[in-house]
Amino acid sequence: MQTFHLDAISQDRQTHSQPYHEFLRARDMSAGLYHLQPGNHDAQGAHQEDLLFYVIRGHATLQVDDDRIAVQAGSIVHVPAKALARFSEVTAALDVLVVFAPAESVPTVETRRSV
């Protein structure tokens, strides 16, 4: 078992000065915190893995292939593998818990094992 605290994960993300900070990596899944400020460009492309987005705070539009939906704190969205998913129209600072299944094929930062 591993436990994490959102405040510590957010602080780690800020320390690394990257929009995405992976904090968990296991054989069948990985998870990270994604942050965008209003006006920031979301450079995500399609991922080889299924994604689950849980919006912790903020407001934005999420485009998944040809569909566009408004998301805000509390929104949970499943994105199938290989679908293009991108946030736009970020009107309030956006923090999103991102879960990859299986684990993201190319980790973007060091994995944090516990907080």
N, C-alpha and C positions, 0 to 999 in steps of 0.2 A: 504494500500500500504506500502511496505517496500523497502528501497533502500540499496544497498551495494556497497562497493568499493573494488576491487580486492587487492589493496595494504594492506588495513586494514585486510582483511580476511587472506591473506598470513602471515602477522605479527602475527595474533592470532594463526595460525597453528604452527608457529615456537615457540611461547610461550608455547604451550601445548606439544611440542616435540613429536608429533604423525604424521604419514604420512597422515592421513585423519582428516579433521576438518569440522564438520557439522556447517553451518552457518544459515540454514533455515529449519524450520519444520512447515508444515501446515498439515491439515487433509489429503489431497490427494497427497502430494509430500514432498520430503525433498531434500536438496542440500548441497554439501560440496566441499571442495578443497582437492584433492589427490596429494601428492608429492612423487616422487621417484628420488633418485640420481643414477647415473650410478653405477652398481654393487649391488644396493639394491635388495632384494628379495620381490616380490609382493606376499603376503600371502592371497590374496582374494580367497574366495570360491564362489560357486554359491549363488546368492541372490534370495529371494522369489519375488522380485519386478522387473519390467522393469527398465532398466538403460539407461541413455543417457550420453555418454562421449563427452565432448568438450575439445580437447587438446589446451591448452593456449600456452604452450611452450614446447620444447623438441622433442626428437625422440625416438621411441621404436617400438617394435612389440607387437601387441595385439592378444592374442589367445582367441577365443570364441569357446568353444567346440573343434571341429577338424579343424577349420579354423584359419589361421594366416594372419594378414595384417599389413603392415607398417603404423604407424601413426606419425604425426608431427603437429606442430602448425597449427590450422585451421581444423584439422580432426574432424568430428562428427560421432559417431558410436552409433547406437541403439543396445542394448543387451537385448534379451527377458528374461523374468523371468525364473529362474531355470537353465539358461545356465551358464556354467563355463567360467568366463572371467578373464584373468590374463595378466599383462604386463610383457614383458621380453626384453632382449637385449636393455636396456635403454642406449643410447649412449650420450645423453645430458639431463641435469636435466629436469624432466618431471613434469609439473603442469597440472592437469586435473580437469575441472569442472564436477562434477558428480551429476546427477539429478535422484532421485528415484521416481517412481510412481507405486503404492501409496507410502506414506512415508516409509522409511526404517523401518522394523519391530523392530530392536534393535538399538537404537541410540548409536553411539560410543563416542560421546563427548557432552558437553553442547551445547545447541542451542544458537546461537547469533541472537538476534532479529533485531538489526539494527546497522549500522556502521555510 
